[in-house]
């Protein structure tokens, strides 16, 4: 899914245009942000692509939503 990451006065936020959803990023797996997961304030976990640490914001990237199931954590594919 397309996600726009931007810096706000309160930190980083993620906007998902398809859902018209903007949420603060409350946790990051990597200090550099890229190549790991982020957790949004609503509980969503998104897997971000590998990008250079100095990538200018705002930037729109292709991210995957991570879902928890009985087999563990699985990156969910967009179906449409």
C-alpha positions as a LaTeX table, in Angstrom:
\begin{tabular}{lrrr}
\hline
Residue & $x$ (\AA) & $y$ (\AA) & $z$ (\AA) \\
\hline
Unk1 & 0.00 & 0.00 & 0.00 \\
Unk2 & 1.14 & 3.55 & $-0.66$ \\
Unk3 & 2.10 & 5.43 & 2.51 \\
Unk4 & 3.38 & 8.98 & 2.84 \\
Unk5 & 5.81 & 9.51 & 5.72 \\
Unk6 & 6.23 & 13.08 & 6.91 \\
Unk7 & 7.62 & 15.01 & 9.83 \\
Unk8 & 5.16 & 17.03 & 11.94 \\
Unk9 & 5.58 & 19.23 & 15.00 \\
Unk10 & 4.85 & 16.12 & 17.10 \\
Unk11 & 7.25 & 13.74 & 15.31 \\
Unk12 & 6.75 & 11.41 & 12.36 \\
Unk13 & 3.38 & 10.51 & 10.90 \\
Unk14 & 2.12 & 8.15 & 8.22 \\
Unk15 & $-0.70$ & 8.94 & 5.81 \\
Unk16 & $-2.48$ & 6.14 & 3.94 \\
Unk17 & $-4.42$ & 7.86 & 1.13 \\
Unk18 & $-6.47$ & 4.82 & 0.22 \\
Unk19 & $-7.89$ & 4.70 & 3.75 \\
Unk20 & $-7.78$ & 8.50 & 4.24 \\
Unk21 & $-5.92$ & 7.72 & 7.46 \\
Unk22 & $-3.16$ & 9.74 & 9.11 \\
Unk23 & $-1.61$ & 8.45 & 12.32 \\
Unk24 & 1.48 & 9.33 & 14.34 \\
Unk25 & 4.35 & 6.84 & 14.23 \\
Unk26 & 4.80 & 5.76 & 17.85 \\
Unk27 & 7.55 & 3.14 & 17.46 \\
Unk28 & 10.26 & 2.29 & 14.94 \\
Unk29 & 12.30 & $-0.88$ & 14.64 \\
Unk30 & 15.34 & 0.96 & 13.24 \\
Unk31 & 16.72 & 4.36 & 14.20 \\
Unk32 & 17.07 & 5.13 & 10.51 \\
Unk33 & 13.33 & 4.39 & 10.02 \\
Unk34 & 13.89 & 2.51 & 6.77 \\
Unk35 & 14.06 & $-1.24$ & 6.23 \\
Unk36 & 12.10 & $-2.22$ & 9.30 \\
Unk37 & 8.66 & $-1.90$ & 10.81 \\
Unk38 & 6.93 & 1.09 & 12.34 \\
Unk39 & 3.95 & 1.08 & 14.67 \\
Unk40 & 1.19 & 3.65 & 14.22 \\
Unk41 & $-0.89$ & 5.09 & 17.06 \\
Unk42 & $-3.89$ & 3.02 & 15.92 \\
Unk43 & $-1.86$ & $-0.21$ & 16.34 \\
Unk44 & $-1.09$ & $-0.87$ & 12.69 \\
Unk45 & 2.39 & $-2.19$ & 11.95 \\
Unk46 & 3.89 & $-1.28$ & 8.59 \\
Unk47 & 7.01 & $-2.73$ & 7.00 \\
Unk48 & 8.92 & 0.06 & 5.25 \\
Unk49 & 11.36 & $-0.41$ & 2.36 \\
Unk50 & 15.13 & 0.04 & 2.57 \\
Unk51 & 15.96 & 3.65 & 1.76 \\
Unk52 & 18.99 & 5.82 & 2.54 \\
Unk53 & 19.00 & 7.23 & 6.06 \\
Unk54 & 19.05 & 10.80 & 4.71 \\
Unk55 & 15.95 & 10.37 & 2.49 \\
Unk56 & 14.15 & 13.74 & 2.52 \\
Unk57 & 10.62 & 13.85 & 3.95 \\
Unk58 & 7.81 & 13.88 & 3.01 \\
Unk59 & 8.16 & 10.77 & 0.87 \\
Unk60 & 5.63 & 8.28 & $-0.49$ \\
Unk61 & 6.70 & 4.65 & $-0.35$ \\
Unk62 & 5.24 & 1.20 & $-0.92$ \\
Unk63 & 4.76 & $-0.35$ & 2.54 \\
Unk64 & 3.27 & $-3.63$ & 3.71 \\
Unk65 & 0.86 & $-3.96$ & 6.58 \\
Unk66 & 1.99 & $-6.57$ & 9.09 \\
Unk67 & $-0.70$ & $-8.77$ & 10.60 \\
Unk68 & $-0.42$ & $-11.19$ & 13.50 \\
Unk69 & $-1.84$ & $-14.67$ & 13.05 \\
Unk70 & $-1.42$ & $-18.08$ & 14.68 \\
Unk71 & 1.67 & $-18.78$ & 12.57 \\
Unk72 & 3.39 & $-15.56$ & 13.69 \\
Unk73 & 3.82 & $-12.20$ & 12.02 \\
Unk74 & 3.14 & $-12.14$ & 8.29 \\
Unk75 & 3.41 & $-9.24$ & 5.84 \\
Unk76 & $-0.01$ & $-8.82$ & 4.27 \\
Unk77 & $-0.29$ & $-8.27$ & 0.52 \\
Unk78 & $-2.61$ & $-5.70$ & $-0.93$ \\
Unk79 & $-5.37$ & $-7.61$ & $-2.71$ \\
Unk80 & $-6.69$ & $-4.96$ & $-5.06$ \\
\hline
\end{tabular}
